[in-house]
Amino acid sequence: MKQSLTLIPTLREMPSDIEVKSHKMLLRAGFLRQSTSGVYSYLPLAKRVLNKLEKMISEEMERLGAIEITLPSLQPKDILQHSFRFHEKDEEVLQLKDRNERQLILAPSHEEVMTQLMRDEIKSYKKLPITFYQIQSKFRDESRPRYGLLRSKEFLMKAAYSYHATEESLEATYLQMSDVYSSILSRLGLYYEMIDADTRTADGLKAHEFIVASDIGETTIAYSDESNYASNIEITPVVTSYPSSEKPMNPLEKVETPQVKTIEEVCSFFTKEQTDCMKSIVFKVDGEFVVVLVRGDHQINPIKLRNALKAQSLTLATEEEIEQLLGCTIGSIGPIKLPVNVKVIADLAIQSIRNGIAGANEDGYHYINVNPERDFAVNSYEDIRYIQEGDPSPDGNGTIRLKKGIEVGHIRMSGTWLTEKFNANFIDENGQSKPMYMGSFGLGISRLLAVMAEIYQDENGFVWPKQFSPYDIHLIPVNIHDEVQFDLASQLYHILTSYHFDVLFDDRDERAGVKFIDSDLIGLPVRVTIGKRASEGIVEVKIRRTGEIFEWAKEELIDRLNEYFRSH
Amino acid sequence: MKQSLTLIPTLREMPSDIEVKSHKMLLRAGFLRQSTSGVYSYLPLAKRVLNKLEKMISEEMERLGAIEITLPSLQPKDILQHSFRFHEKDEEVLQLKDRNERQLILAPSHEEVMTQLMRDEIKSYKKLPITFYQIQSKFRDESRPRYGLLRSKEFLMKAAYSYHATEESLEATYLQMSDVYSSILSRLGLYYEMIDADTRTADGLKAHEFIVASDIGETTIAYSDESNYASNIEITPVVTSYPSSEKPMNPLEKVETPQVKTIEEVCSFFTKEQTDCMKSIVFKVDGEFVVVLVRGDHQINPIKLRNALKAQSLTLATEEEIEQLLGCTIGSIGPIKLPVNVKVIADLAIQSIRNGIAGANEDGYHYINVNPERDFAVNSYEDIRYIQEGDPSPDGNGTIRLKKGIEVGHIRMSGTWLTEKFNANFIDENGQSKPMYMGSFGLGISRLLAVMAEIYQDENGFVWPKQFSPYDIHLIPVNIHDEVQFDLASQLYHILTSYHFDVLFDDRDERAGVKFIDSDLIGLPVRVTIGKRASEGIVEVKIRRTGEIFEWAKEELIDRLNEYFRSH
């Protein structure tokens, strides 16, 4: 491709409000432009990388026997009613109405549409298992679009859905898919971790996420400092054992605590540790109020809480609701003397607090010498807090550390959770009607582009890996007005192209400096410069990754380039 | 592909409410399913045809030097403000709001986003001309989705946009694109016509549509019965000359005409011809009321009217507005004694009406012996009616006939109309800032699939052309429990696949009759049946298009198939 004929709008100066380096470099090197908040146009170079990613991913899917399909972006809104729990974050779904007031959504996922299709079209075990895939835009109403392609409203995904007659069959595809995802990420040269993840459903059987470690990631990984254990902090179980105290229980006492609201203020007021305090928070769980207790130094994990309570919906109670229920503000909630019908759910750590401190459900007062069971009833103790650094690893080896990562893929054995809701049944070998088993597999393609852009760069620009570079070779005549140089460059352009190299030919009338800066920004694996020694038939070859520079005769160029591109 | 592993849900019975045969057959042969009103899922076979179409179209675009890009589906609504006239049918644009109340639309076109990008990124004549293309879903809020893929809310398009420094350069690309479109449609084996079309803008330079003749088409073509002339009826000029009458003008007379409203009723009441009547219709043109007159046997063409008036917006006046303006109902409007400030625009044919009939702006009355100029003033005479069968062809050769067709593509020289609105300027060789010239080119890919489905079928199913068939060969062992048959079939499956044939291997445990019915429905070019003569190594080969049947030895199969697929 002649550079004069395509659009690569490199930038000398960067807008200062760009937060992450992948986004910065995609803008600077002319790969990407924002179209509107959280929505991007992929310029020609980015499109070429995406095409290569899509091709490779499609090949991997076909190899696994998955069938390509295209499901629509527009979906009827009522399709979500069956899968409410997948979308408790309803505000993330972009909604619209057509001219007939029909309520539509823009597909955040195609699990429901696919399952509906399966229900309608597949009746017999003979057609199972079957796996579909598609590569398509999905949509999400991000509350705060940022980090460029990492949190955008319109993004490109490969999704796959599999349906099975048995759990064993699902498990087999799950393992295959896990291998394929690993293979894809390895081919991209990405270091990833496959971590335990939220199954999101009470009976979801298994789920993993593929995470690339990164400080800008939105996923927190809890991992062991001694073993391979790694898990999404959203579901990591806490196996800490809390020693029960031998101290005697003191008499419960209500103390006036003016202006004392936060845990820090409580501790400083009573000169106590956070471990002596009980944090009380009111949730609305499937329409009923529940007081949830965790220790002062712990944080409630709403996903573990929801799973523990098998809740369909779970939201924080509003200030008004708390005022009406308890007659106090948020900072004064406590577990003692609650209205009947208000359940108390406590984290396991609460059980061993002796003579603790809690809110009094009365602004300006706290109870001290609070002891569970003696002073208030607990409906159940559950593991409902986030694991913390220093907690023992759930696998029994080492202690937990935390780090951030970017989720690039997820695989999930959904089991029969969704198929039951949709009545997606099949007739088995014995004539029995049963719900299909389902697997769900996602891979973020625009996200992979962003992760690669994050990793494959140095201070001068991108450093694309050979297989996924927009072009293979950047061919640059230093001075297009020098006939010898330009002729040799044109000649090499034709030869290289005929050998099936993808060549970007910088035929622009620009200063050499500009061309080299652009070339480094774009970051193709090999730069071939035709300069002063053109008359001798000598060209300069620079390897972008290593910075190595060679002078090769034009006659040996093809062989040497073939060798370079064949090697790893 | 083994048929047991993919999804081809053929139907024995059809829902009775399906109107057109392409849609019927796409459903029956298991290519398509409706997801919600006007929105479809492409099942695996349809996806394979689409992939082949996309690949061919991409190749044609690349050959022309167009650069692939991906522009987003989500667009800010305010982007339309500059191109109002492209979207006077605002209700066809699907709109939504994000959680920050930002108004968004789902792309009906990418002309505006692309032009905005050009304005921001291209400054110099050195970067022109440049042509981009993309293949992507577009959205339209169809008032009445029907005919399956032909009028759907979400559809697949190839769009291309070109930008130029001069009109000559635009013209050159326009001609190239016109050739490429012709070549694409020819490769698909479609008979099409390239007709003059609405440029939609006052200074749009030229536009053509590619139409495939079909009774279910929404486009009406006006063509000459003697020459090559063909044009979209929306813009076909009327060149009829209306002889002026020699008859004397009779005195104007107001006649009571109870219950007489339609043109037919008027004619029968007065025993006159429709050619003696004046139809009066009130439009609201850019906020002002205009009375538009055409002869009783003619129909107003709103696009010609809008263009003649250079109107930004043009709508019919409502009943209330007419009542308020004239004090009568729709059937009684006339051009005589109108309020001041209400303009009268008349079709050219009105000029030669002598002693005609018109409404009296008073319910229950008409005027007779109405003569233009004597009885009412006309602000201008314009060519504002639809051409009719029997009118002379505008090219001077023959008379006009009408037929219906499906628009599959359009090409348009937009000139500087849109680029001026977006200030998409460049600096020319002399340092002058000028608006770019723009071309816009669309090709409906899902529409092409529908058109092919309409044409390539017989009473038993599809008859796909070789190049765009979902697979090349349908390989069918009659009885999979017959070991000799199944072994030979499996062996041939591997051999054919290794020779790069796309093979659909019917490995299902179904009766032969079911398999053959399905095979005819799916309509691959060649069926290879392995039946009773398997033990002799003889297979039956049926050519779907001609119905020819051959018995070939397995040893000669590859050579003969190669020969068949190489031939035209």
HADDOCK unambig.tbl for C-alpha pairs under 7 A between the chains (distance, minus, plus):
assign (segid A and resid 4 and name CA) (segid B and resid 127 and name CA) 6.10 0.50 0.50
assign (segid A and resid 5 and name CA) (segid B and resid 127 and name CA) 6.93 0.50 0.50
assign (segid A and resid 5 and name CA) (segid B and resid 130 and name CA) 6.07 0.50 0.50
assign (segid A and resid 6 and name CA) (segid B and resid 67 and name CA) 6.39 0.50 0.50
assign (segid A and resid 6 and name CA) (segid B and resid 130 and name CA) 6.99 0.50 0.50
assign (segid A and resid 9 and name CA) (segid B and resid 121 and name CA) 6.22 0.50 0.50
assign (segid A and resid 36 and name CA) (segid B and resid 75 and name CA) 6.84 0.50 0.50
assign (segid A and resid 36 and name CA) (segid B and resid 76 and name CA) 6.49 0.50 0.50
assign (segid A and resid 39 and name CA) (segid B and resid 72 and name CA) 6.75 0.50 0.50
assign (segid A and resid 40 and name CA) (segid B and resid 72 and name CA) 6.31 0.50 0.50
assign (segid A and resid 41 and name CA) (segid B and resid 70 and name CA) 5.86 0.50 0.50
assign (segid A and resid 41 and name CA) (segid B and resid 71 and name CA) 4.60 0.50 0.50
assign (segid A and resid 41 and name CA) (segid B and resid 72 and name CA) 5.85 0.50 0.50
assign (segid A and resid 42 and name CA) (segid B and resid 69 and name CA) 5.99 0.50 0.50
assign (segid A and resid 42 and name CA) (segid B and resid 70 and name CA) 5.05 0.50 0.50
assign (segid A and resid 42 and name CA) (segid B and resid 71 and name CA) 6.36 0.50 0.50
assign (segid A and resid 43 and name CA) (segid B and resid 69 and name CA) 5.33 0.50 0.50
assign (segid A and resid 43 and name CA) (segid B and resid 70 and name CA) 6.76 0.50 0.50
assign (segid A and resid 44 and name CA) (segid B and resid 67 and name CA) 6.57 0.50 0.50
assign (segid A and resid 44 and name CA) (segid B and resid 68 and name CA) 5.79 0.50 0.50
assign (segid A and resid 44 and name CA) (segid B and resid 69 and name CA) 5.06 0.50 0.50
assign (segid A and resid 47 and name CA) (segid B and resid 68 and name CA) 6.88 0.50 0.50
assign (segid A and resid 47 and name CA) (segid B and resid 69 and name CA) 5.82 0.50 0.50
assign (segid A and resid 47 and name CA) (segid B and resid 70 and name CA) 6.67 0.50 0.50
assign (segid A and resid 67 and name CA) (segid B and resid 6 and name CA) 6.38 0.50 0.50
assign (segid A and resid 67 and name CA) (segid B and resid 44 and name CA) 6.56 0.50 0.50
assign (segid A and resid 68 and name CA) (segid B and resid 44 and name CA) 5.80 0.50 0.50
assign (segid A and resid 68 and name CA) (segid B and resid 47 and name CA) 6.88 0.50 0.50
assign (segid A and resid 69 and name CA) (segid B and resid 42 and name CA) 6.00 0.50 0.50
assign (segid A and resid 69 and name CA) (segid B and resid 43 and name CA) 5.32 0.50 0.50
assign (segid A and resid 69 and name CA) (segid B and resid 44 and name CA) 5.06 0.50 0.50
assign (segid A and resid 69 and name CA) (segid B and resid 47 and name CA) 5.82 0.50 0.50
assign (segid A and resid 70 and name CA) (segid B and resid 41 and name CA) 5.87 0.50 0.50
assign (segid A and resid 70 and name CA) (segid B and resid 42 and name CA) 5.03 0.50 0.50
assign (segid A and resid 70 and name CA) (segid B and resid 43 and name CA) 6.74 0.50 0.50
assign (segid A and resid 70 and name CA) (segid B and resid 47 and name CA) 6.66 0.50 0.50
assign (segid A and resid 71 and name CA) (segid B and resid 41 and name CA) 4.60 0.50 0.50
assign (segid A and resid 71 and name CA) (segid B and resid 42 and name CA) 6.35 0.50 0.50
assign (segid A and resid 72 and name CA) (segid B and resid 39 and name CA) 6.76 0.50 0.50
assign (segid A and resid 72 and name CA) (segid B and resid 40 and name CA) 6.32 0.50 0.50
assign (segid A and resid 72 and name CA) (segid B and resid 41 and name CA) 5.86 0.50 0.50
assign (segid A and resid 75 and name CA) (segid B and resid 36 and name CA) 6.84 0.50 0.50
assign (segid A and resid 76 and name CA) (segid B and resid 36 and name CA) 6.48 0.50 0.50
assign (segid A and resid 94 and name CA) (segid B and resid 98 and name CA) 6.55 0.50 0.50
assign (segid A and resid 95 and name CA) (segid B and resid 96 and name CA) 6.56 0.50 0.50
assign (segid A and resid 96 and name CA) (segid B and resid 95 and name CA) 6.56 0.50 0.50
assign (segid A and resid 96 and name CA) (segid B and resid 96 and name CA) 5.03 0.50 0.50
assign (segid A and resid 98 and name CA) (segid B and resid 94 and name CA) 6.55 0.50 0.50
assign (segid A and resid 98 and name CA) (segid B and resid 141 and name CA) 6.26 0.50 0.50
assign (segid A and resid 99 and name CA) (segid B and resid 141 and name CA) 6.74 0.50 0.50
assign (segid A and resid 121 and name CA) (segid B and resid 9 and name CA) 6.21 0.50 0.50
assign (segid A and resid 127 and name CA) (segid B and resid 4 and name CA) 6.05 0.50 0.50
assign (segid A and resid 127 and name CA) (segid B and resid 5 and name CA) 6.91 0.50 0.50
assign (segid A and resid 130 and name CA) (segid B and resid 5 and name CA) 6.05 0.50 0.50
assign (segid A and resid 130 and name CA) (segid B and resid 6 and name CA) 6.98 0.50 0.50
assign (segid A and resid 141 and name CA) (segid B and resid 98 and name CA) 6.25 0.50 0.50
assign (segid A and resid 141 and name CA) (segid B and resid 99 and name CA) 6.75 0.50 0.50
